[in-house]
């Protein structure tokens, strides 16, 4: 009986530990939605991602939703995966997975604002808003 109770406690602790999303300073984030600051580098300086962005944590996995100040972005490529604009016509917003706060991510944004579409490289760093 004691052995099975102890095993259950250890398993529950392991599940909680490995199914949670941690910030770069080790703080565990519970399931929910958070504001995260965005550091943005790259491009021509005309378009940018609006800060803060939205971080959604669910069952230990996290996604971030970013909003551009331009409606001319039709897709983004993050870790080799293409994400389409979720709000075409009105603005440009994208949701994609994030594994770690405070780590710089290389992404590509495709803009159709010029005479022909251009893929532009950007660097994004997300940190928990204070």
C-alpha positions, 0 to 999 in steps of 0.5 A: 500500500505504501509503495503504491502510494509513493509511486503514485506521488512520484508519478504525479510529480513527474507529470507536473514537472515535465508537463509545465512550461517554465520561464527563462528564470525557472518560474513555472507557468500554470495553464493560462494566457500571459502577456509577453514582451517582444524584442524584434530585429530585422527587416527594413524598420517599417513593419514590426511585431506589436509588443506585448504578444499573447502566450498561451500555456496548455498542458505544459505546451506553449504557443505565442500569438503575434500581431504585426502592425501591417496587414501585408504579411501572409505567412511566417515560417518558424522552425521550418513550419509555415503558418498562415495569417489568421486574420487576412484582410484586417491585419496580420496575426500568427500563432506558433509554438514556443519552447522557451522564453528568453531565447532568440528565435529566427523566423521568416515573414513573407510580405506582399506589400512590395511589387512582388512577395518577399521573405524577410528574416527576423529575430524574435525574443519573448520575455514574460511581461512584468 
